[in-house]
Amino acid sequence: MDATALVVDVLEGALDVPVSTEIPTDRPGRLVSVALEADRSTPYLLMPTYRLMCWGESDVDAKSIAMAAVEALWDAALDHPYLSAADLETLSRTSWSKTGQARYEAVVSLVINTDE
């Protein structure tokens, strides 16, 4: 089970914003970047924590994208065959970026079953 691929698939299916595990050099104005922050997995449960970096056209837009991403993971935890929990740890505005563009980050802990 590739937990990162699961997160990207859920977000791509729910958001109207590009989702990537890498920040492209020609980054679009709106983007969600998915990065593994920590991992407390066992042989039976994957328990990763992901940092979702969300760029938007304004602070309101960036925060809205971040919340939509978190809500997509919450919703998926209700009916996805593997994802059984999604908990928001932090949501914050990041004040520094090379471009000065609005950016929010959400840190989300997940529980993913390794077998149905």
C-alpha positions, 0 to 999 in steps of 0.5 A: 500500500502506497500511502502517499499515492492514496492521499494524492488520489483522494485529493485529485478526485476531490479538488479542482487544484493540481496536486503533486508530491513535488513542487514544479519549477513552473508552479501554478498559482494554485497547488497542493503539495503532499509531503510525508512529515512522519511515519508511525506505521506498524505491519498492520496499520500505516500511520503517516502524517502528511504536510499539505502545502496549499498555495492560492491566489489570496490568503482566503483562497489558500486557506480554503484550498487547505480546508477543502483538502482536509475535508476531502480526507475526512470524507474519504475516511468514512467510506474508503476501503483502506483509509480509516481515520484522518485527523487535522493536527495543525492548520497555519498560514506560512508567511514566507515564500519565494514569490510572496504568494499566499500559502497555508499548510495543513498537517494531517495524521492518517490511519490506513489499513494494510488489508481490507 
